[in-house]
Amino acid sequence: MVSGHRSPADTEKAVQAKLGETPLHHEQMAAVANLYRAAAAVRQHFENSVLRDAELTWTAFVVLWVVWIGGERETRRVAEEAGISKGTLTGVARTLQSRGLLERKVHPADGRLALLAPTPEGERLMARILPEFNAEEVFVTEALSDDEALDLADLLRRVVVQVETRGAERRLELLDGAQPRPRRSGRRAKR
């Protein structure tokens, strides 16, 4: 991870000092590092401004957005569209339900599945905060012209398409055809 306190040139020198002569693609490293830094900075800005006033985390906003825009959805589809695990969705959905912003129903055709939909209060909240959210989108991209903002959106879309269309194949290649191990929470088992 590249610290926000180093210049890109200083970071490259530090990485090269750690790895010696191992060849690296510095342009791609800079692109991914800055993609990560920009996403984290934007998320933090939104959580500390418009979403704070609405008492929403970034993830809660994204979940509410998915069901607000798309209407009633199966939980697995909401998790997929929000880019989160089903376990994370469970906690976020419970919080949104307890606030009266989201409702959960049993699927009419398959009782094992659940559906999520915004409540009227959730609809009102999204309609109220979306203009504020968009004002912050304008703020964080203020240094870009309209054409540059569209170019950036296109470039980022291409990165997403690359990962979505070829990522699974690449992961299998890196693992010599084996399936990846299940994710860990980061905690080690107690001994």
Phi, psi and omega in degrees: 000136181267127180289149177286355185259000180248149172285158177303321180295318178297321180295315178302317180296318180295318179295315181296324178296324179287324187257353179066235185270005179300123182289137178229154176262093187294327180296316180290323176299315179295320180297312182291318179299317180286331173299312179298311182299318180295315180298317180294318180294317180294314180301313181297318178300313181295318180295330181268001180236258187299323181284330177297316180298328179271359182056046178237141168278170176302314182296318178297319177299315182297317178298313179297321178300313183301314182280335177290314181286314188268350183078189183307132184218152172294145183303320181296326178289321178298313179301315181298312181292329179278347179074035180230166178283161177296326178295317177296318179301320181304311180294316180295316180297320178299316179297314180295324176296315182296336177271358179077021183259342185219144174240148180242131179229155174285138179297131184295331182264341183215102184298347177281343183259155178238151178244144176242142177210151176287146173278170174305323177294321176297319177300315180296318179299313181297318179296327180284315187273343183300317176299323177293319179299315180295325177298324177285329173298319177296315180302310186289342178251015184303329181285354181255145171287168177301318179296319178294321178298317178293321177297316179298315179301318179294316180297316179294322177299321179295323176296314180299314180298319179302312182291318182291325183270332185238356184298315181298317178299317181295318180297318177297320178299315181294332181261016181053041176085352180282152175286146178295148176294155177301149179292149175251157179285347185105342178274142176268148177296143178288144180254000000 
